[in-house]
Amino acid sequence: MPSPRFGTHKTIESRWLLTLPSFAAALFSLALAIFLIFTAYSDRSARNNSLTQDLLWQKQALTTRVDNFTHQLRTVAASMATDGLASAEFTARTLSLLQESPEIIALEYVDETGRQRWREPEIKVAELPDYRHPELIAIRDAVLAGAPSAYSKIIMVAEDMPVLAIAVPITLNFNGRHVLIAQLNLRTMLQQQVPWWIAQRYQISLWQQEKLLAGRFDRSHDASHLNSSIDLAWGPNQLKLTAHVYAQKRDNWQTALTLVVGALSLLMLASTWALRRHIKERQRTEAQLRQEQALRESMENSLVTGIRAMDLEGRLFYVNRAFCEMVGYSQEKLLGASHPMPYWPPEDIEECMAIYRAILSGRADSTGYQMRFMRSNGERFDVRLYATKLIDGEGVHTGWISAIYDITELQREREALQASHERFVAVLNGLDAAVSVSDANSGELLLSNRQFDRAFDIPEKHGRYCNIPVVSRHKRLPVDGEWFDDFHQRWYQVKSRSSVWVDGSEVWLEIATDVTVLKTAQEQERQQNEQLQQTTRLISMGEMASSLAHELNQPLAAIASYATGCRNVLSQAEPNVAQLDQAIEKMAAQAKRAGQIIRGIREFVQRRAPHRTRCEVSELLETVLTLLGAEIKKAQVKLQVERDPELPAIYADAVMLEQVMFNLSKNAIEAMAATPVKDRALKIILRKQDEMLAVSIIDRGTGISDEQMEQLFKPFYTTKGSGMGMGLNICRSIIEHHQGRLWVEANPAGGTIFRFTLPLVLENEAYEP
Ligand code: ADP
């Protein structure tokens, strides 16, 4: 990685490199443009200078020419005065003047009276002015008045001929003055007096107050904007001499050169710009390439997959780091290697060679090969190899590239997983319980053990569904309940709870234990118990038969004696009705009592399902004591009953509670058989304690040893020769059936205390579980 500092430096450098050619090209173009402008400017100012000079020169030439005329006219005038008009001298001078000066269109000699004396040429062209023209008269008069010379105003003849007249005096001997007037055609003068080198470069024109008088033009040339004017004063005339520079045709080579240089600089600018773009593009591509190269390198180095490439002959020309580490050979050692490869285990050469050939012939299996390779230290390891064609950037097939995965660890894990799975399945199938996992929403069965499949025999039609309908599957709480499989006629104890499955979905896990055997045994036991209870009761009744007979005897004997009494009363002459009524009432009471005893016995002996009703425990105790009355008397036991004055009613099965109190009281009486008669006492206490009814039956009997305490409530435990050993067991069942508790304590005064409690439930809470 280049440091950021280096990166910045490099960027600045490359930016300079990029900018420099463009900058140079722009500078060059600018310099060229400045040079061209400067050249044009200096050329123009040079031409301006020469224009001014040439115009001055031209003015000078014209002025000189007019001055010369004046001078020559004076000479001719002098000659005229001295030699006379007829002299050869004068004629020669006049001819010479006229020949030299084509611009002179007329010469006139006018005397002081204004009369024309002489004229050359003699024949006057009609439109030309003569001595009668006001302008000529004006200059004649000026000269006659004494002026050395006079210039007329410009006379325009036929629009295109400006004429300037010059008058000089002819001074005669007799002091008289005549006048010589010459007429100059300024147009001709201009044609004559502008030399070729000026006419070539300029349009020369003569102006009087914006009116063009004459000019010298070359029609084949256009005038440029470059011009200059100069004032020219001839007599009263304010004239202006103007020169227009002809538009110069540029030199062809110069224009061509400028164009070529301009085009070249444009080309240079464009190419520099294109080059700059190209370089930028290239730099971007290079940066991208570098980045990709770095990415490729880091990817190759981070890969755990071995990669190797072979040319078409099967020689290795590329191996990555992971492959080198995998086989334990350096890159130098591997590159160029061919078959047999150093990492082929000697024992597997045949197989390796076959795969090698298959790859080279292009028949490699696309699903890959599982092979065994050898590290440089001889260790073997399993790999999975995938081979494919290597195509270069031009689409040419240059060799074969393979990806190699070390699967030793994977295989080990897979085996371990398999073993663990097998153990799990073995345990699951070894269970007696039917285990199932089903989808909480659809009920689809996801897993079941052998016991489950065997027990429920689920057909596989459209997927399997759990068929244990114990609880709503959307209940969150674990459920524990019993379920009777109607179809197979079996009882199950089902424990269910919701759980999360391996894929994260909510499932219902159920364990159903077949409790049919247990259930049957319980039922049998229950039935046996019932039977036993019945038997117990019958036995109790049998034992009590004599006492009961005695008990019944009493009311029956009373009834009999009352009946005798009644008969005695009736046999009287006047039977005492009141006595009779009393006796009958007593009889009825005794009969009722006998009936009560019999009903009690019947209910007691009757085998029936528990039935809760509202009952007063004192009344129940009363019945029990009635039944035991004879027994108590016979055993000479002192009976003592203590009860809370306001005992609440309870909701219970009256007969069952009677049986409990009957059994406990009877046991207590029997336990006191060996107790001295004076100590024999049975105390029964009925109390209300913390919303419970508490009953204690206290005797002064043999008491119960610690070992006995453990055994007492077990069925068939008895110490009596004729005992069944079921009494206490049944009592506890009954009390627990009423959600109460029955236990035994030693009586500190000697003997035993049996206690039981019953909840004082309200009527609507009393239920049959
Ligand atoms: P059974 O009366 O037929 O023997 P029980 O289950 O009623 O059967 O009593 C079991 C045994 O508990 C009795 O044989 C007796 O040894 C002992 N037992 C019961 N009540 C008393 C008691 N009040 N005092 C001493 N022992 C008792």
Boltz pocket constraint, residues with backbone or C-beta under 6 A from the ligand:
constraints:
  - pocket:
      binder: B
      contacts: [[A, 663], [A, 664], [A, 667], [A, 668], [A, 671], [A, 699], [A, 701], [A, 702], [A, 703], [A, 704], [A, 712], [A, 714], [A, 717], [A, 718], [A, 719], [A, 720], [A, 722], [A, 723], [A, 724], [A, 725], [A, 726], [A, 727], [A, 728], [A, 729], [A, 752]]
      max_distance: 6.0
